Amino acid sequence: MEATSKKQVLLTAIYARLEQAYEGTLEEVLELLNASECEDEEDIRDAIAELEDAKINGTLTWEQYKQELK
């Protein structure tokens, strides 16, 4: 099944279930989706900060890292 086709099938199934859900359940679903989006944005900000740090301070080789752990 093609990715877009699979997504469409999933969205159709989800929509059908949401149509039958209680209002409180819909609010919880929305909160979960919003939380997931916020976590994604936070992960992206963290990754960018780590890349900037690596540009400024350089990186370690695997051997250097293992030595620091000792």
Helices and strands as residue ranges (DSSP letters): H 3-20, H 23-57, H 62-69
